[in-house]
């Protein structure tokens, strides 16, 4: 049986600022495990189709540092 890995936002939990955690979902033998990546983003900065951050957010953070 094959295993799958997806990167997704955790929809059942949000921080006080309204950010959601980015998690890695590992599924094997019909059992799923969520692994936190310790990254929190606003849902509007997350691309639901390709499961990545929106480019302008990453560029803005690079300019701030």
Secondary structure, 3 states (H helix, E strand, C coil): CCCEEEEEECCCCCCCCCEEEEEEEEEECCEEEEEEEEEEEEHHHEECCCCEECHHHHHHHHHHC
